[in-house]
């Protein structure tokens, strides 16, 4: 039970002490009631916000069997937005999956890389010829495959040096 204390101020107004704590506790109870799955950690809530759907899970499964998976994930952590956009398309090309920019973003969120869907769409839109748009889904082109493989080869050369 909350305790309230009232006192009258000099100008005739009444001040009630303890009501602010009561209001906070009622609001927190309501939030717990309406959001029971809320976590304290912001990373956990971010992962839940980018929960992978079936398409993203298929790309992650394809990556798990890819011989260059470590190099692909490492390359995706670079600041090259075109490369970040092309890597999921590169992985999904053999499985014939069609990815949207949102799926590309969720793929990188699973790997701990913040990459917004508008950035993925913009990178692919600005660099014409690396991916084609097919009924609102993206597919990598031979130029895009060469770009990704050249980036992987450059990273391998840099690592060897």
N, C-alpha and C positions, 0 to 999 in steps of 0.2 A: 504494500500500500504506500502510495506516495505521500510525502508530508509537504504541505504548503503552509507558508507563513505570509500573512497579509499585514501590510503596514501602510499608514496614510502618510503621504508626502506633504510638504509645506504648501504646495500649490493646490491641494485638494484632491489630487489623484491618488489612486491606490496602487501599490506595487505588490505583486504576488511573487514571493521567492519560492523556488523549487519547481515551478511550472515548466521551465525550459528543459530540465532533466527528464521530467515526466513526458513531455512531447517527444523528446529524442528517443526514449525507450519505447513509446508506442509506435513511432515510425520504424524503428529497427525491427520490432516484432512484426509489423505489417510487411516489411521487406523480406523478412525470413519466411513469412507465410506464402508470399506470392513468388519468391525466387528461392525455392529450397535448395537448388543445385548450385547456388553461387559459391565460388571458392574464394579464399582469401588471397591466393596468389594471382597476380595479373597475368603471369605466363600461362597458367592453367586455363584462365578464362580466354586468353588469346588463342590457345590451341583449340579450345572448344568452339570458338567462333569460326575457326577455319577447319572444322572437322572434315576430313576427306570424304568425298562422295565415291560412288562406284568407279567413275572414270579416273579419278585421281588415284584410287587404290590400285586400279589396273596399271597405271603408269608407274607407281611405286613398285609393284610386283615385277614389271618389266625391267625396271632399274636394278632390282635385286639380282636378276639373272644376267645383267649386262656385264661384259668383261671389263669395261672401262668405268664402272660405277663410281669409284672413288675420285677419279679424275674429273668426271662430269659434275659431281657435287662440289668439288673444290673449284672448278671453273665457274660454276653458278654463283659462288660467293664473291666473285669479282664484281666490280662496279659496272661492267659492260651490260647494259640493259638488253641489247639485241641478243647477246649470247644467253642471258638469263631466259629470254623469251623462247629462244630456239631449242634449248636443251630438252625441255619436256616434249617438244614436238619431235625432236631427233629420237628420243627414247620411244615415243609412241608410234613412230612410223611403221615399224614391223608388225605391231599389233593392230594396225589400221584403226587406231583410236583418233577421234577428232576432238581437239581440245579448244575450249574457249579461253579468253584471257583470265576469267575467274578461276578456271581449273588450273591454269599455269600459276596463278597467285597462290592457290591453296597447296599446290605441289611444293612450292618453295617455303611456305609457312610450315609444312611438316618437317622440312630440313633446317628450320630456324632462320630463314632469310625473309626479311620483310620486303615484299614486292607487291605493290598495289596493282589490281587489274587494269586501271587506266594506263599505268606505265607500260604494262605488257602490250596492250593494244596499240599504244602510241609508238612504241619501238618497232612493232611489226608493220604498222601503217607507214611510218616514215622511211623505212628501209624496204623499198619495193623489190620484189624478186626473191626474197629469202623464204617467204611463206605465202601461201595463197588462201584466200577466204572462200570457203565453200559452204553456203547456207548457214552463215554465222558461226562456222567452225573453222579452225585453222589447220592447214597441212603444210609440212615443210617441203620445200622444193629442192632440187639438186644443188642450187646455189647455197641454200641454207645448210645442207649437209656438208658441203665443202667448207663453209665458214666455221661450223662447229669442229670439224676434224682438224682444220688449220689451227684453231685456238687450242685444241688439245695437244697437237704436235708442238706448238710454241711453248706451252706450259711444260711439256715433257723436256724440251730442249733447255728451258730455263732452269728446271729442277736438276738436270744432269750437269749443268755448268757450274 
